[in-house]
Amino acid sequence: MDMEYMQSAFHQTHYRFFYMTLPSMLRSEIFSEILNAINEGTGNQFLVGFWRATARQVYQLPMGTQLPREIDLTRNDFSAHAMSPQRGMTFLLLTGPAPRGPVEAGCAVAVFEDARPIETLRYFTCEAPMEPEFPWMVGEWFADGGRANLGGISDISAQGMYNFVAQRLGINVPAPIDRTTQLLGSTGRAMNQIGFTTDWSSSPAQLAQDASSNLERLLATGGKALVMSTKKTKGLAKKTASYVQFMWNEDGSLIVEIQADYSYWRVGVPESHFAYIRENGLSIPSSQSENFALLIPSGVTPVQRTATLEKVFQVFVNVIQPTGKILESHF
């Protein structure tokens, strides 16, 4: 366990946001406003506001003061969806910036009876392990700040957490109704299939979390390859299509590549970007690979994999500058 990281401002903000601020706000007098925003598809605006307030407490900064860059996130780093697994009950599925270290939350699920929301609200989190070899855990956080350990969870995606909590409460999982429909892909696919809740305007951290969840689903269903593409980019001399692609190896390692060949459009990635690309762990095209590439070894934790993917998406977003919806294919 990295004790220095545990004292970092990002960790302190992430920890307080998920385990203190968010459950407190959900149990407060502004609950109805939060729920209305979530149902209207703007709940992430509340979440980023709570994050910034928490960060200012950590940094001891007054309102209106600019936050340090590493902690100054946007609404695209958060998502909030309302689900109705059965009549009279609502699940709120809440995500934020991807965990970077021990005991940070991958996502949260709040559950309540529609007739008595605040009185019946229960709050659960999917929590990164203290050590890489330990399992992820689910915790329930109570109004008095106490926590109950509900055991390990193998599927740490948002869908996996939803399933865990539903089963814990004795609710059948197969056909939840999403009030905002935002957890369905453009083709209307169910949550347990491959699909993205982000788009190319989302932050690298959010893209990494979304990609990581889909890669876990892909592997669980026997799939091997996933491609995330865009029809148009802004980072090259002409508007071109581009992609990030992933391939699972038999040993559990993951090949990650960003398209590097744009000769069809008679353009290329300027060499001035190569140092930045290398700094984020990707190799430059060679006889071994025609793309910018890296290998994530087998045995890494989901947190470590997501952190590596965040760097990949930093390159893709900043250098290639994709636009619009994520177009995906997999096999």
Rosetta silent file (secondary structure, phi, psi, omega in degrees, C-alpha in Angstrom):
SEQUENCE: MDMEYMQSAFHQTHYRFFYMTLPSMLRSEIFSEILNAINEGTGNQFLVGFWRATARQVYQLPMGTQLPREIDLTRNDFSAHAMSPQRGMTFLLLTGPAPRGPVEAGCAVAVFEDARPIETLRYFTCEAPMEPEFPWMVGEWFADGGRANLGGISDISAQGMYNFVAQRLGINVPAPIDRTTQLLGSTGRAMNQIGFTTDWSSSPAQLAQDASSNLERLLATGGKALVMSTKKTKGLAKKTASYVQFMWNEDGSLIVEIQADYSYWRVGVPESHFAYIRENGLSIPSSQSENFALLIPSGVTPVQRTATLEKVFQVFVNVIQPTGKILESHF
SCORE:     score description
SCORE:     0.000 S_00000001
   1 L     0.000  131.575 -177.565    0.000    0.000    0.000 S_00000001
   2 L   -86.416   98.513 -176.444    1.366    3.418   -1.033 S_00000001
   3 H   -67.336  -32.767  178.565    1.098    5.522    2.132 S_00000001
   4 H   -64.307  -42.653  178.379    2.337    8.656    0.344 S_00000001
   5 H   -63.508  -38.097 -178.314   -0.458    8.336   -2.213 S_00000001
   6 H   -60.631  -21.794  178.785   -3.008    7.807    0.568 S_00000001
   7 L   -93.571   -2.979 -176.129   -2.133   11.305    1.810 S_00000001
   8 L   -68.884  156.949 -179.116   -2.485   12.910   -1.644 S_00000001
   9 H   -66.011  -37.632  179.162   -5.171   15.507   -2.303 S_00000001
  10 H   -62.108  -46.708 -179.253   -6.743   13.410   -5.066 S_00000001
  11 H   -62.845  -45.577 -178.632   -7.100   10.392   -2.767 S_00000001
  12 H   -61.797  -40.101  178.701   -8.450   12.463    0.114 S_00000001
  13 H   -67.673  -46.555 -179.135  -10.994   14.136   -2.186 S_00000001
  14 H   -59.632  -46.088 -178.723  -12.021   10.855   -3.852 S_00000001
  15 H   -62.281  -51.107 -177.304  -12.407    9.135   -0.478 S_00000001
  16 H   -66.102  -37.136 -179.016  -14.424   11.927    1.144 S_00000001
  17 H   -59.903  -51.362 -175.309  -16.587   12.447   -1.949 S_00000001
  18 H   -77.271  -34.159 -171.058  -17.807    8.847   -2.175 S_00000001
  19 H  -101.563  -14.332 -179.114  -17.892    7.918    1.512 S_00000001
  20 H  -125.621  -61.101 -174.594  -18.914   11.172    3.202 S_00000001
  21 H   -62.292  -53.623 -173.062  -20.149   13.959    0.909 S_00000001
  22 H   -63.164  -49.910  178.153  -22.293   11.953   -1.513 S_00000001
  23 H   -63.295  -33.011  178.467  -24.212    9.815    1.016 S_00000001
  24 H   -65.780  -44.101 -179.694  -24.721   12.896    3.185 S_00000001
  25 H   -65.885  -37.445  179.416  -26.145   14.930    0.284 S_00000001
  26 H   -67.055  -24.160  179.999  -28.441   12.076   -0.758 S_00000001
  27 L   -98.999   12.762 -175.358  -29.855   12.011    2.767 S_00000001
  28 L  -101.932 -179.060 -177.762  -30.285   15.800    2.934 S_00000001
  29 L   -69.678  -11.986  178.906  -33.111   18.230    2.206 S_00000001
  30 L   -95.233   12.566 -178.797  -31.885   18.688   -1.407 S_00000001
  31 H   -54.646  -45.936 -176.523  -32.487   15.018   -2.236 S_00000001
  32 H   -61.892  -35.361  177.960  -35.532   15.775   -4.417 S_00000001
  33 H   -67.310  -40.702  178.196  -33.513   18.294   -6.446 S_00000001
  34 H   -63.006  -46.567 -178.222  -30.757   15.739   -6.998 S_00000001
  35 H   -63.788  -41.833  178.225  -33.250   13.075   -8.070 S_00000001
  36 H   -60.225  -41.753  179.437  -35.038   15.432  -10.455 S_00000001
  37 H   -64.412  -40.877  179.096  -31.717   16.315  -12.088 S_00000001
  38 H   -62.943  -44.701  179.057  -30.795   12.646  -12.456 S_00000001
  39 H   -64.680  -26.686  178.261  -34.135   11.863  -14.094 S_00000001
  40 L   -88.806   -3.145  178.959  -33.591   14.789  -16.464 S_00000001
  41 L    86.557   13.580 -178.924  -30.091   13.560  -17.367 S_00000001
  42 L  -119.513   20.429 -179.526  -28.206   16.371  -15.599 S_00000001
  43 H   -62.050  -26.830 -179.976  -27.321   14.650  -12.333 S_00000001
  44 H   -64.217  -22.921  177.037  -23.610   14.820  -13.175 S_00000001
  45 H   -68.135  -37.163  173.822  -23.790   18.599  -12.666 S_00000001
  46 H   -65.080  -44.697 -175.305  -24.722   18.018   -9.021 S_00000001
  47 H   -62.370  -44.069 -179.940  -21.945   15.433   -8.651 S_00000001
  48 H   -67.064  -31.399  175.098  -19.188   17.674   -9.974 S_00000001
  49 H   -64.668  -42.682  176.715  -20.420   20.422   -7.651 S_00000001
  50 H   -63.664  -39.217  179.248  -20.161   18.069   -4.671 S_00000001
  51 H   -61.856  -47.310 -177.603  -16.676   17.008   -5.848 S_00000001
  52 H   -64.945  -38.772  177.496  -15.447   20.596   -6.072 S_00000001
  53 H   -63.178  -41.277  178.277  -16.864   21.442   -2.646 S_00000001
  54 H   -64.413  -43.044  179.844  -15.082   18.406   -1.198 S_00000001
  55 H   -61.742  -38.862  178.951  -11.830   19.347   -2.940 S_00000001
  56 H   -65.666  -33.990  175.268  -11.982   22.851   -1.491 S_00000001
  57 H   -64.958  -42.308 -179.468  -12.355   21.346    1.975 S_00000001
  58 H   -63.958  -44.989 -178.242   -9.291   19.176    1.381 S_00000001
  59 H   -83.901   -9.439 -176.235   -7.244   22.105    0.056 S_00000001
  60 L    58.002   49.636  179.968   -8.850   24.570    2.519 S_00000001
  61 L  -107.877  141.946  177.962   -9.707   26.934   -0.331 S_00000001
  62 L   -72.698  160.306  176.922  -12.556   29.486   -0.229 S_00000001
  63 L   -58.423  142.539  179.256  -15.480   29.337   -2.660 S_00000001
  64 L    91.020  -13.009  178.679  -14.676   30.839   -6.051 S_00000001
  65 L   -79.286  137.453  178.270  -11.000   29.902   -5.857 S_00000001
  66 L   -66.909  130.293  177.904   -9.613   27.961   -8.828 S_00000001
  67 L   -76.778  152.956  173.667   -8.816   24.363   -7.903 S_00000001
  68 L   -57.749  149.471 -171.907   -5.432   22.839   -8.750 S_00000001
  69 H   -56.262  -41.154 -174.553   -5.427   21.219  -12.185 S_00000001
  70 H   -65.692  -17.995 -175.403   -5.115   17.622  -10.954 S_00000001
  71 H  -116.229   -5.263 -175.084   -8.322   17.907   -8.964 S_00000001
  72 L   -88.196   83.294 -177.320  -10.336   20.327  -11.143 S_00000001
  73 L   -88.982  173.006  178.619  -12.650   17.869  -12.894 S_00000001
  74 L  -119.843  174.485 -179.960  -15.697   18.521  -15.102 S_00000001
  75 H   -62.647  -22.951  178.815  -19.194   17.078  -15.258 S_00000001
  76 H   -68.769  -13.381  177.482  -17.984   14.663  -17.957 S_00000001
  77 H   -84.480   -0.301 -175.653  -16.013   12.852  -15.231 S_00000001
  78 L  -131.557  154.416  173.182  -19.275   11.870  -13.507 S_00000001
  79 E  -144.595  151.703 -179.303  -22.467   10.036  -14.390 S_00000001
  80 E  -146.497  125.249 -177.903  -25.783    9.487  -12.605 S_00000001
  81 E  -134.283  141.563  177.148  -28.611    7.181  -13.696 S_00000001
  82 E  -104.144  128.078 -178.490  -31.931    6.228  -12.110 S_00000001
  83 E  -121.104  146.679  177.730  -33.054    2.598  -12.445 S_00000001
  84 E  -122.609   89.449 -177.775  -36.344    0.956  -11.476 S_00000001
  85 E   -72.873  -22.621  176.057  -35.780   -2.778  -10.925 S_00000001
  86 E  -157.868  159.811 -175.753  -39.242   -3.215   -9.459 S_00000001
  87 L   -58.238  132.294  175.596  -42.342   -1.138   -8.782 S_00000001
  88 L    86.101    2.382 -178.324  -41.953    1.337   -5.951 S_00000001
  89 E  -134.384  142.123 -179.861  -38.155    1.103   -5.700 S_00000001
  90 E  -126.951  139.793  170.417  -35.359    3.110   -7.330 S_00000001
  91 E  -109.116  133.787  169.344  -31.639    2.484   -7.733 S_00000001
  92 E  -106.179  119.832  179.878  -29.286    5.417   -8.376 S_00000001
  93 E  -102.335  114.913 -168.907  -26.125    4.298  -10.169 S_00000001
  94 E  -122.851  128.526  177.493  -23.376    6.897   -9.596 S_00000001
  95 E  -127.427  158.277  178.120  -19.853    7.037  -11.020 S_00000001
  96 L  -141.634 -158.545  179.411  -16.960    9.466  -10.764 S_00000001
  97 L   -59.311  142.086 -177.656  -13.274    9.618  -11.662 S_00000001
  98 L   -58.774  141.561  176.354  -11.701    6.165  -11.924 S_00000001
  99 L   -58.240  141.222  177.180   -9.940    4.934   -8.759 S_00000001
 100 L  -113.597   -8.118 -176.264   -6.193    5.486   -8.780 S_00000001
 101 L  -162.043 -173.898 -173.560   -5.331    3.752   -5.547 S_00000001
 102 L   -58.301  145.041  172.536   -6.399    1.662   -2.543 S_00000001
 103 L    60.195    8.842  173.397   -9.907    1.853   -1.004 S_00000001
 104 L   -79.351  152.776 -174.144  -11.207    4.384   -3.522 S_00000001
 105 E   -90.200  133.313  174.943  -14.687    3.711   -4.903 S_00000001
 106 E   -78.356  -35.128  176.615  -15.280    2.585   -8.470 S_00000001
 107 E  -166.542  170.349  178.212  -18.970    3.464   -8.260 S_00000001
 108 E  -132.709  151.024  174.967  -21.853    3.809   -5.817 S_00000001
 109 E  -128.469  123.360  174.194  -25.437    2.550   -5.748 S_00000001
 110 E  -107.779  135.307 -176.007  -28.131    4.265   -3.671 S_00000001
 111 E  -125.327  136.570  178.025  -31.400    2.387   -3.134 S_00000001
 112 E  -155.648  158.119  172.641  -34.676    3.744   -1.758 S_00000001
 113 E   -82.413  132.252 -175.897  -38.419    3.233   -1.657 S_00000001
 114 L   -59.340  -33.103 -177.232  -40.147    5.850   -3.795 S_00000001
 115 L   -73.280  -29.147 -178.013  -42.772    6.549   -1.100 S_00000001
 116 L  -138.920   68.993 -170.000  -40.165    7.239    1.632 S_00000001
 117 H   -62.202  -51.883 -175.023  -36.865    7.996   -0.129 S_00000001
 118 H   -70.019  -40.268 -178.344  -34.734    9.597    2.568 S_00000001
 119 H   -65.302  -31.843 -174.452  -35.973    7.366    5.404 S_00000001
 120 H  -103.132   -0.134 -172.814  -35.309    4.168    3.429 S_00000001
 121 L   -63.735  131.173  173.674  -32.181    5.177    1.506 S_00000001
 122 E  -122.365  143.914 -170.002  -29.309    2.680    1.576 S_00000001
 123 E  -129.387  122.514 -175.214  -25.906    3.504    0.100 S_00000001
 124 E  -123.717  146.726  177.577  -23.389    0.965   -1.259 S_00000001
 125 E  -132.088  147.695  173.962  -19.915    1.372   -2.784 S_00000001
 126 E   -98.947  116.434 -163.801  -17.595   -0.838   -4.842 S_00000001
 127 E  -117.078  131.360  178.242  -14.169   -0.367   -3.249 S_00000001
 128 L   -64.375  148.192 -175.379  -10.648   -0.942   -4.558 S_00000001
 129 L   -74.233  159.156  176.448   -8.525   -3.320   -2.421 S_00000001
 130 L   -67.187  -36.119  179.636   -5.871   -2.292    0.082 S_00000001
 131 L  -128.690  149.093 -175.651   -3.329   -4.528   -1.677 S_00000001
 132 L   -55.299  -32.637 -176.981   -3.228   -5.640   -5.351 S_00000001
 133 L   -81.974   -7.358 -179.511   -3.681   -9.312   -4.482 S_00000001
 134 L   -86.129  157.654  178.241   -6.805   -8.656   -2.407 S_00000001
 135 L   -79.894  159.115  167.955  -10.339   -8.668   -3.910 S_00000001
 136 E   -66.892  150.754 -177.052  -12.513   -5.614   -4.457 S_00000001
 137 E  -124.775  158.689  172.406  -15.090   -5.231   -1.702 S_00000001
 138 E  -112.062  131.497  177.365  -18.622   -3.897   -1.342 S_00000001
 139 E  -121.229  147.107  171.283  -19.427   -1.671    1.622 S_00000001
 140 E  -110.256  129.484 -175.992  -22.705   -0.258    2.895 S_00000001
 141 E  -108.661  130.112 -173.494  -22.452    3.196    4.485 S_00000001
 142 L   -99.767  168.218 -176.447  -24.971    4.282    7.105 S_00000001
 143 L   -61.142  -28.977 -179.730  -26.359    7.690    8.085 S_00000001
 144 L   -85.673    5.244  179.797  -24.146    7.801   11.186 S_00000001
 145 L    92.026   -7.092  178.153  -20.999    7.294    9.092 S_00000001
 146 L   -72.395  162.836 -177.179  -20.587    3.622    9.979 S_00000001
 147 E  -136.278  140.206  172.769  -19.785    0.988    7.373 S_00000001
 148 E  -112.756  134.253  177.849  -20.659   -2.694    6.950 S_00000001
 149 E   -87.078  119.450 -177.228  -18.416   -4.974    4.890 S_00000001
 150 E  -100.943    6.976  175.266  -20.578   -7.049    2.527 S_00000001
 151 E    99.458  179.903 -175.448  -17.746   -9.125    1.062 S_00000001
 152 E   -77.577  159.426  177.334  -15.853   -9.380   -2.200 S_00000001
 153 E  -134.191  131.912 -177.084  -17.150   -8.682   -5.709 S_00000001
 154 L   -89.577  -37.262  178.769  -15.737  -10.253   -8.877 S_00000001
 155 L   -98.225  102.229 -173.134  -17.473   -8.081  -11.511 S_00000001
 156 L   -93.281   10.842  174.540  -16.456   -4.528  -10.618 S_00000001
 157 L   -71.060  168.064  176.717  -18.242   -2.879  -13.541 S_00000001
 158 H   -59.789  -39.201  177.292  -21.251   -0.657  -12.894 S_00000001
 159 H   -63.821  -42.001  179.003  -23.461   -3.518  -14.078 S_00000001
 160 H   -61.888  -39.699  178.798  -21.710   -5.926  -11.713 S_00000001
 161 H   -68.174  -41.552  176.098  -22.281   -3.587   -8.780 S_00000001
 162 H   -56.926  -47.414 -179.754  -25.939   -3.158   -9.742 S_00000001
 163 H   -61.241  -43.010 -177.969  -26.336   -6.945   -9.838 S_00000001
 164 H   -59.317  -50.454 -177.093  -24.590   -7.385   -6.479 S_00000001
 165 H   -65.882  -42.312  179.605  -26.820   -4.912   -4.672 S_00000001
 166 H   -60.084  -45.020  179.826  -30.003   -6.193   -6.332 S_00000001
 167 H   -66.460  -36.146  177.892  -29.204   -9.765   -5.375 S_00000001
 168 H   -60.556  -35.127 -177.714  -28.298   -8.665   -1.856 S_00000001
 169 L   -92.762    3.774  177.843  -31.772   -7.151   -1.555 S_00000001
 170 L    75.366   29.269 -178.384  -33.494  -10.175   -3.093 S_00000001
 171 L  -104.642  134.349  174.991  -34.438   -8.396   -6.326 S_00000001
 172 L   -67.188  134.478 -171.587  -34.445  -10.179   -9.694 S_00000001
 173 L   -89.918  -33.406 -159.454  -31.863   -8.536  -11.953 S_00000001
 174 L   -48.960  -38.636 -171.097  -32.579   -9.388  -15.618 S_00000001
 175 L  -129.675   67.734  176.355  -34.725   -6.484  -16.807 S_00000001
 176 L   -68.387  148.642  175.841  -34.149   -3.199  -14.966 S_00000001
 177 E  -100.264  120.519  179.201  -35.930   -0.135  -16.381 S_00000001
 178 E   -89.731  113.471 -175.802  -33.558    2.777  -16.906 S_00000001
 179 L   -63.247  -30.931 -178.402  -35.547    5.989  -16.386 S_00000001
 180 L   -97.695  -10.596 -177.586  -33.071    8.070  -18.408 S_00000001
 181 L    61.115    8.105 -175.282  -32.251    5.281  -20.939 S_00000001
 182 L   -76.343  -13.615  176.715  -28.657    6.519  -20.878 S_00000001
 183 L   -87.789    2.223  173.532  -27.252    3.133  -19.882 S_00000001
 184 L   -97.660  143.006  176.715  -28.497    1.664  -23.173 S_00000001
 185 L   -71.746  176.802 -176.586  -26.346    1.922  -26.267 S_00000001
 186 L   -64.066  -21.059  178.874  -27.554    3.604  -29.459 S_00000001
 187 L   -94.042    2.650  178.556  -28.952    0.273  -30.644 S_00000001
 188 L    79.602   24.713 -179.095  -30.905   -0.246  -27.396 S_00000001
 189 L   -74.021  152.783 -178.990  -28.696   -3.047  -26.107 S_00000001
 190 L   -71.413  161.731 -175.170  -29.008   -4.194  -22.528 S_00000001
 191 L   -61.600  -27.682 -175.928  -26.493   -3.126  -19.861 S_00000001
 192 L   -84.697    6.407  174.018  -24.792   -6.505  -19.702 S_00000001
 193 L  -105.297  171.280 -179.071  -23.705   -6.217  -23.342 S_00000001
 194 L   -68.370  131.900  178.976  -20.912   -4.117  -24.813 S_00000001
 195 L  -179.174  156.045 -174.086  -21.874   -0.451  -25.002 S_00000001
 196 L  -117.940  134.656  173.525  -20.603    2.970  -23.953 S_00000001
 197 L   -92.777   -9.654  177.845  -22.175    5.620  -21.735 S_00000001
 198 L   -95.857  172.371  167.887  -19.375    8.052  -22.666 S_00000001
 199 L  -137.956 -175.003 -172.870  -18.606    9.816  -25.950 S_00000001
 200 L   -74.775   -4.131  172.467  -15.443   11.391  -27.359 S_00000001
 201 L   -88.401   -7.932  179.486  -16.051   14.627  -25.430 S_00000001
 202 L   -69.719  160.426 -178.714  -15.714   12.695  -22.145 S_00000001
 203 L   -72.657  157.071  175.212  -12.535   12.953  -20.091 S_00000001
 204 H   -54.755  -36.686  179.721   -9.718   10.391  -20.468 S_00000001
 205 H   -64.809  -43.247 -179.928  -10.503    9.117  -16.950 S_00000001
 206 H   -69.328  -39.246  176.942  -14.155    8.488  -17.803 S_00000001
 207 H   -62.669  -39.883  179.788  -13.259    6.882  -21.144 S_00000001
 208 H   -64.832  -42.217  179.069  -10.789    4.616  -19.365 S_00000001
 209 H   -65.083  -42.167  179.989  -13.378    3.496  -16.815 S_00000001
 210 H   -65.418  -44.985  179.207  -15.955    2.843  -19.548 S_00000001
 211 H   -63.684  -41.952 -179.151  -13.466    0.937  -21.710 S_00000001
 212 H   -61.310  -43.009  178.488  -12.244   -1.101  -18.735 S_00000001
 213 H   -62.708  -42.857  179.280  -15.794   -2.157  -17.832 S_00000001
 214 H   -67.552  -35.909  177.338  -16.510   -3.190  -21.419 S_00000001
 215 H   -66.254  -36.892  175.852  -13.251   -5.110  -21.669 S_00000001
 216 H   -63.573  -43.402  177.771  -14.165   -7.033  -18.516 S_00000001
 217 H   -63.106  -42.524 -179.836  -17.565   -7.885  -20.031 S_00000001
 218 H   -58.808  -46.966 -179.209  -15.910   -8.883  -23.294 S_00000001
 219 H   -64.937  -40.341 -177.861  -13.518  -11.244  -21.535 S_00000001
 220 H   -65.376  -26.042 -178.735  -16.296  -12.735  -19.386 S_00000001
 221 L  -100.533   11.442  175.828  -18.317  -13.613  -22.486 S_00000001
 222 L    85.915    8.246  178.797  -15.391  -15.181  -24.357 S_00000001
 223 L   -78.402  165.341 -176.627  -14.641  -12.222  -26.620 S_00000001
 224 L  -122.307  -39.609 -170.194  -11.142  -11.213  -27.705 S_00000001
 225 E  -128.658  144.982  177.896  -11.108   -7.832  -29.444 S_00000001
 226 E  -137.174  133.270  178.248  -12.755   -4.434  -28.982 S_00000001
 227 E  -122.627  128.442  173.681  -12.445   -1.387  -31.249 S_00000001
 228 E  -111.655  116.586 -173.518  -13.493    2.150  -30.267 S_00000001
 229 E  -127.830  168.363  177.374  -13.529    4.399  -33.321 S_00000001
 230 E  -137.505  145.652  178.450  -14.541    7.860  -34.512 S_00000001
 231 L   -79.007  -28.026 -175.667  -15.547    9.099  -37.954 S_00000001
 232 L  -136.111  143.127  175.619  -13.915   12.498  -37.537 S_00000001
 233 E  -130.016  162.658  179.471  -10.880   13.890  -35.742 S_00000001
 234 L  -115.832   -7.229 -170.061   -9.481   17.385  -35.295 S_00000001
 235 L   -85.749  -11.263 -179.550   -5.858   16.662  -34.422 S_00000001
 236 L  -106.934  177.953 -175.184   -4.476   15.997  -37.901 S_00000001
 237 L   -67.488  -25.430  178.388   -4.225   18.234  -40.943 S_00000001
 238 L  -127.942  159.735  174.677   -7.478   16.812  -42.347 S_00000001
 239 L   -72.361  115.163 -176.085  -10.630   15.393  -40.808 S_00000001
 240 L  -129.396  159.818  170.483   -9.936   11.662  -40.658 S_00000001
 241 L   -79.704  158.721  177.704  -11.372    8.561  -39.046 S_00000001
 242 E  -160.011  174.496 -177.477   -9.357    6.902  -36.272 S_00000001
 243 E  -157.304  159.259  162.763   -9.558    4.235  -33.579 S_00000001
 244 E  -117.197  133.700 -179.004   -8.257    2.741  -30.345 S_00000001
 245 E  -131.033  153.815 -175.236   -8.291   -1.065  -30.332 S_00000001
 246 E  -133.249  142.999  177.191   -7.767   -3.757  -27.706 S_00000001
 247 E  -139.459  120.815  175.344   -6.936   -7.454  -27.947 S_00000001
 248 E   -77.205  131.530  172.215   -6.935   -9.934  -25.071 S_00000001
 249 L   -89.354  163.497 -178.334   -4.118  -12.506  -25.199 S_00000001
 250 L   -61.695  -29.819 -177.904   -4.525  -16.066  -23.960 S_00000001
 251 L   -84.348    3.283  178.864   -2.345  -15.337  -20.911 S_00000001
 252 L    92.097   -1.064  174.041   -4.608  -12.480  -19.800 S_00000001
 253 L   -78.673  163.265 -173.998   -2.394   -9.662  -21.050 S_00000001
 254 E  -129.373  122.918  174.266   -3.959   -6.895  -23.119 S_00000001
 255 E   -88.188  130.925  179.294   -2.642   -5.336  -26.336 S_00000001
 256 E  -124.638  131.589 -178.036   -3.667   -1.691  -26.765 S_00000001
 257 E  -138.090  142.873  169.882   -3.142    0.250  -30.004 S_00000001
 258 E  -111.440  133.650 -179.289   -3.914    3.723  -31.380 S_00000001
 259 L   -56.065  133.229  179.732   -4.080    4.055  -35.148 S_00000001
 260 L  -118.849  -20.241 -176.591   -0.902    5.594  -36.536 S_00000001
 261 L   -95.375  112.604  177.349   -1.233    5.105  -40.308 S_00000001
 262 L  -122.355   30.410 -176.327   -3.266    7.844  -42.013 S_00000001
 263 H   -63.958  -26.339  178.021   -1.634    7.573  -45.435 S_00000001
 264 H   -58.043  -37.182  179.849   -5.036    7.115  -47.085 S_00000001
 265 H   -92.768    3.302  179.556   -5.747   10.753  -46.201 S_00000001
 266 L    60.727   38.300  174.504   -2.141   11.738  -47.041 S_00000001
 267 L  -136.231  172.284  176.886   -1.498   12.932  -43.509 S_00000001
 268 L  -154.807  169.036  176.683    0.311   11.583  -40.466 S_00000001
 269 L   -76.228  121.715 -179.168    0.814   12.210  -36.769 S_00000001
 270 L   -56.563  138.370 -179.606    3.472   14.955  -36.441 S_00000001
 271 H   -63.096  -19.003  178.099    6.712   13.693  -34.901 S_00000001
 272 H   -62.108  -18.685  178.401    6.535   16.612  -32.479 S_00000001
 273 H   -88.661   -9.939 -170.272    3.937   14.532  -30.581 S_00000001
 274 H   -63.108  -38.387 -179.802    6.133   11.424  -30.320 S_00000001
 275 H   -62.550  -43.080  178.045    7.817   12.401  -27.043 S_00000001
 276 H   -63.034  -41.147  179.891    4.407   12.946  -25.399 S_00000001
 277 H   -63.137  -44.277  177.788    3.161    9.622  -26.761 S_00000001
 278 H   -63.698  -39.974 -179.530    6.219    7.804  -25.350 S_00000001
 279 H   -58.926  -27.793 -179.865    5.808    9.540  -21.976 S_00000001
 280 L   -95.906   16.361  168.741    2.381    7.946  -21.714 S_00000001
 281 L    93.211   -0.991 -177.726    3.755    4.447  -22.284 S_00000001
 282 L   -94.080  140.967  176.523    3.036    3.874  -25.984 S_00000001
 283 E   -84.025  155.406  177.980    5.670    2.727  -28.453 S_00000001
 284 L   -84.392  147.392 -178.965    6.179    4.450  -31.796 S_00000001
 285 L   -50.742  139.833 -177.641    5.303    2.431  -34.981 S_00000001
 286 L  -149.970 -170.422  177.819    7.983   -0.042  -36.003 S_00000001
 287 L   -66.125  -22.706  179.448    8.414   -3.335  -37.835 S_00000001
 288 L   -81.431  -31.878 -178.698    6.707   -5.044  -34.862 S_00000001
 289 L  -149.510  134.119  179.247    3.613   -2.792  -34.880 S_00000001
 290 L   -85.690   -3.352 -179.397    2.250   -0.286  -37.375 S_00000001
 291 L  -115.173  169.051  167.126    0.358    1.523  -34.603 S_00000001
 292 E   -71.451  127.991 -168.700    1.180    3.324  -31.368 S_00000001
 293 E  -145.343  157.224  169.150    1.026    0.399  -28.960 S_00000001
 294 E  -151.811  163.147  178.383    1.571   -0.916  -25.470 S_00000001
 295 E  -119.606  122.511  173.403    1.061   -4.195  -23.628 S_00000001
 296 E   -92.701  115.290 -172.995   -0.692   -4.330  -20.268 S_00000001
 297 L   -68.094  159.334  174.992    0.663   -7.498  -18.620 S_00000001
 298 L   -68.418  155.526  177.545   -1.482  -10.195  -17.072 S_00000001
 299 L    90.491   -7.400  177.222   -1.889  -10.099  -13.303 S_00000001
 300 L   -73.826  155.741  177.270   -2.423   -6.335  -12.994 S_00000001
 301 L   -78.281  159.881  174.623   -5.347   -5.169  -10.910 S_00000001
 302 H   -56.800  -35.202  177.945   -8.376   -3.512  -12.551 S_00000001
 303 H   -62.888  -45.385  179.616   -7.267   -0.240  -10.936 S_00000001
 304 H   -65.080  -40.480  179.588   -3.819   -0.503  -12.522 S_00000001
 305 H   -63.277  -44.265 -179.016   -5.306   -1.431  -15.906 S_00000001
 306 H   -64.730  -37.781  178.417   -7.695    1.525  -15.807 S_00000001
 307 H   -63.121  -39.533  177.464   -4.865    3.893  -14.849 S_00000001
 308 H   -66.831  -43.458  179.255   -2.851    2.717  -17.867 S_00000001
 309 H   -63.155  -32.509  177.532   -5.864    3.093  -20.157 S_00000001
 310 H   -60.407  -39.402  177.818   -6.359    6.644  -18.890 S_00000001
 311 H   -66.376  -38.147  177.305   -2.902    7.516  -20.247 S_00000001
 312 H   -61.004  -45.253 -178.839   -3.790    5.910  -23.593 S_00000001
 313 H   -72.081  -26.463  172.925   -6.937    8.017  -23.842 S_00000001
 314 H   -60.639  -43.064  177.681   -5.001   11.123  -22.840 S_00000001
 315 H   -64.360  -48.982 -175.677   -2.899   10.590  -25.962 S_00000001
 316 H   -62.371  -44.346 -178.717   -5.882    9.814  -28.171 S_00000001
 317 H   -69.463  -42.527 -174.265   -7.927   12.785  -26.938 S_00000001
 318 H   -81.754  -32.883 -177.147   -5.074   15.310  -26.928 S_00000001
 319 H   -95.023  -53.112 -176.470   -3.224   14.242  -30.084 S_00000001
 320 H   -81.436  -32.605  177.138   -5.834   12.695  -32.384 S_00000001
 321 L    56.830   65.957  178.546   -8.754   14.735  -30.950 S_00000001
 322 E   -69.310  157.528  179.838  -11.718   12.448  -31.793 S_00000001
 323 L  -133.459  159.540  172.200  -15.226   13.897  -32.010 S_00000001
 324 L    79.768 -156.644 -177.923  -18.803   12.694  -31.735 S_00000001
 325 L   -76.316  154.735  172.149  -20.115    9.314  -30.649 S_00000001
 326 L   -81.338  122.356  174.468  -17.986    6.260  -29.905 S_00000001
 327 E   -98.416  126.589 -175.250  -18.449    3.690  -32.643 S_00000001
 328 E  -124.434  151.151  170.305  -17.630    0.201  -31.374 S_00000001
 329 E  -143.464  152.560 -178.832  -17.144   -3.257  -32.777 S_00000001
 330 E  -156.213  159.442  175.397  -16.043   -6.437  -31.033 S_00000001
 331 L  -154.924    0.000    0.000  -15.612  -10.130  -31.514 S_00000001
